Amino acid sequence: MVIIFFAFFVLGRVLVSGMFDGSEFDCKSSYFWMHVPKTSSTFCLTLQHICCTEEYESIVEGLTYDSILENQILQPNEKHFQIDLRYGCAFVSHRVRGSSLTKCRSLRGNYHRPIPKTFDTQHFAAITFLREPKSRLISAFLDASHHEGMDSKDFLILKEKMYPTAESEDTDSVERLVHAARLYAQEPAFLGCQTKMVLGYQCGDTKFILPRVINQTIISEAVDRLRQFYFVGIFEQYSLSVHLFYRMIAKKNGNDTTLIPSILEILPTRKGDHTKASIVDKYLANYTDPYDSILYKEGLKLFNDRIDKFHIDFNSFPPPSSSL
């Protein structure tokens, strides 16, 4: 229990709020990255680049666009510390041995922790990425049925309903795929995943289940809390979001000539199965998440307002090919 708490404390303190009155960017104590499942695993590369610049650049030195694309299909590139680009920042937290990036390993963001129920924007700020709710749900389903916060016994029961026969989960049967996707989408614990995390609960927490008929008090509180976030990125505009974050950090530190993102930070890091995604999307045509839809709309507004504020050219950073 002590170890879990310490890991949460170290992992959680990573950002600078618009209300934070510290004089400069502090990677150790100023920031909290609320990593919503299936929104921005690659963003840990940006945090590593900013917080451990020299070490990060020495590791990615020599990687080319072609080698990155090749590495997404083939085995990890042993020449570069066995960097496994399919899993975003895994190469720093798991693949690198004996490197000087030790202090950045806590930034890997694999835990999908919600923002604390009470967070003080005078001392640290929150950052997050939001994603269109249906797209995020489908991606979570296809990626081993993400279920952060759900009791393992509850998930086992759900999984047995999703896959009632002895066939492999990887079967290509459309009927089997759609059946499982529908049950996953109908699971009450997953409704309002992004909203729950903004309120301080894990995505699949069965102890805090949102009513299907939208509760205005709950969503209003979530929107108010989101407005306190220092940075809200948009998954569908990932490259633009990363450039905006760099610009905001530069302004915070009074430096307009700060780092620029490396190619690793803005390329898709997983190939994904877009065929299955298209099938599931078709059969979940009527799926809606009233909570996350409202939260996402507010996130888009905050994002676009900051794009204007920091004078980012929207057309300069077209979104890369989508990644599941």
N, C-alpha and C positions, 0 to 999 in steps of 0.2 A: 504493500500500500504506500509506504514511504517513497519507494522508487518510482511508482506511477505518478505520485504527486509531484516529485521533483522533476520528472520528465515533462510533465504538463507545464510546470512553472517555467522551465528553461525554454521549452518549445514555444510557449505562448507569448513570451515577451519579445516581440520582434517588430515595432513601427513608430511614426511621429504625427500626432494629431494636429488638425488645424487649430486646436485649442492648446496644444502642447507648447509650453513656453521655454523649452530648452534652447540653447544657442546654436546647436549643431546636431546633425544626424548622428544617432547613437545606435549602432546595430545590436548592442547587448541588452539595452533596457527600454528602448523607446517604442518598439513595434509589436503588434499582435496580428499574425496572419490567420484569419479564419478561413480555413481551406474547406470549402464546400465540395463534397464528392463529385467528380467529373466536371470540374470547372477550370482548374488551372494548376495541375501538378508541376508543369514546366516553370511556373513562376518562381519556384525555389531557386532556379538558375539565376534569375534576376537578383534575388536577395543575396545569393552567393557572390555574384559579380560585384555588387555594390559593397558588400561587407568584407569580402576577402579578395579584393581585386587582383593583386599580383599572383596569388596562388591559383585563383580560378583561371586566369589567362595563361598561366604556364601549363595547366592541364589540357586546355582546349587548343593550345598552339599546334598548328599544323593540320587541324581538321578542316576539310574542304566541304563544299556543298555536295560534291559527288560522294565523298566518303560517308557523309551523314546519311544520305539516301540509301547507300549500300548497307550501312549499319542497321537501318531500320528493318532490313530483310534478312541479313545474315547474322552470324554470331557476333557477340561483342568484340570490339576492336582491341585486342590485347596490347597493341602498340601504345594505345592511349589509356593505360590503367584499366583496361577492360571496361571502357565506358559503354553502358548499355542504354542507348538513346531511346529505346522503346519505353523506358520507365523513368523518364525525366531526370530527377535528381538522385536516383538510386546510386549512381556511380560515385557520388560524394559520401553518402552515408553507409554504403555497403561494399562498393567495389574498390575504393581507394584504400590501400593499406600503407601506413607509414608516410602518408603525405602530410603537408603542412596545413591541410584544410580542417583540422580537428575542430576548431572553434566554430566552423560552419555546419557541422553535422546536425546540430540541433535545429537547423532551418529546413530540414527535408520535408516537413509538412505532411507526413504520412498518416497522422493521427486523426485528421478531420475533426479537430476540437471546435466546439462552438465558442462564441464569445462569452466571457464570464457574465453571469446574470447581472452583476454590478461591475461596471468598468468606468474608471476615472479618466476622462479625456484630458485632464490636466497633467497626467503623468505618462500616459502612453496612448497611442492611437491604434485603431483597428483598420485593417485592409482586407478586402475580399474581392472575389469575382462572382458575378451572378450569371446564370444561364437561362435561356428560355426553358420554362418548366418541363414541357413535354419532351424536348430534346434531351434534357438532362436526365429525366427518368428513363428513357429508352437506353441511353448510354450506360447508366448505372445498372440496368437490368442485364444488358449484354456483357458487362464486365463483372462476371461472377456474382451478379445480383447483390450489389452493395447493400449493406444492412447495418451500418454503424449505429451503435446504441441499442440495437435489438438484442434481447436475451438469446443466447445460443439455442436454448430449447424452443423458444418461439420461432426462431428462424428455421430450425429443423422441421417443425410442423408445417410451416409455410412451404418449405422446399419440397416436402413430400407431397403436398397438394399440387405444386407446380409441375412436378415430375413423378407422377403416380406409378409409372411402370419401371422396369429394370433397365430401360434403355439409357444410353449415355446422355448427359445434358447437352453434349455437342452434336446430337443428331441433327440432320438437315430437314427433318420433317416439319413442314410449315404448320400443320395442325398442332403439333407438340409445342413448337415455338410460340405460336399465338396464344395457346392455352396458358402457358407459363407466364407470358408477358401480361396477359389480362389479369391474372391473379396477383402478380407483382404490383401492377398499377392500382388495383383495388385495395391493396393492403392499407388499412387506416393509419398505421404507424408512419408510412412514407408520405402522407399528405402534408404539404407545406414544409418540405424538408429544409429549404433555404430560410423560410420564415422561422422555423423552430430553432435553427442555429443562431440566427440573429437575436432570438429571445433567450438564448443560453442553454438550449437543449440539443442533444444529438439528433441527427436526421431520423433515425429509426427508433427513438425512445418511445417505448410502449406505455410509459407512465405519464406522458404528455401527448395525448392524441387530440388533434384539432377536429371540431365538428364539421361535417360536410357542408352544412349551411353556414356560410361565413360569419364569423364572430367579429364585428366591427371593432370592438375594444382590443382584441388580440392583434388584428392586422394594423390598427392605428399605432399601437405600441411598437410593433416591429418596424414600421415606417419611420417613426420618430427616432428609434435607435439607429436605424440605417443612416439617417441624416447626420449622425454624430461620427460616422466613419470618416477617417482621413482620406481614404481612397477606395473607390468602388470601380473595379474593372468589369468589362463585359466580355464574356467568352466569345461571342460571335464577332467581336472586334478586338481580338486578342493582341495583334501586333500594335494597333493603335493604342490600346490600353497600356502596354508595356512602355511605349514611347512617352505616353502621358505621365506615367509614374516616374520615369527618369527626369522629365521636365519639372515635376513637382518637387522632387528631391533636390534638384539643382537650385530651384528658387528658394527652397527652405534654407539651403546652405549659402545663399547669396552668390552662387556660381552658375553662370549660364553656359559654361564650357565643360560640363561634367561628362561622365562616361556616356557612351551610346550602347545600345543593346548589341550583343554578339548574335551571330546567325543562329546559334543554338537556342537562343531564348525565344525566337519567333517562328521557328519551324515546328510543324506537328511532330510529336514524339511517339505517336502510336499510329499504326496503319489503320486499325479498326476494320470491322466487317460491315461495310456500308450496304451490302445486299440484305443482310438480316435486319439492319436498321430500317431500311425502306419498307420491308415486309411488316415489321412491327408498327411502324408509323401509320401504314395504311389501315391496319386493323384496330388501331387505337385512335382513329380519326376524331372521335367524340370526347377524347380525354381532356379534362380541364383540371387545373389546380387553382382555385380562386385566390388562395393566399399568396402563393408564389407568383402568380400572374400580376397581382397588385404590387408586390415587392419588386419584381423585375422591372415593371413600368417606372417605379420610383428610382430604381438603380440606373435605368437608362437616362432619366432626367438629370440625375446628379452627374453622371458620366458626361453627357453632352454639355452641361453647364461648365464643367471643368475644361473640356476641350476648347470651348470658347474663351474661358478665362486665361488659359495658358497658351492661347494662340497656336493650336495644333492644326495643321492642314489635314482635314479629314481624308482627302483624296491622295495624300502622299504615302499612306500606309494601308494598302488594300489588304483585306484579310487573306491569310494563306489558305491552302486547301484544308477543308475541315478535317478535324481529327476526333475520333471517338474517345 
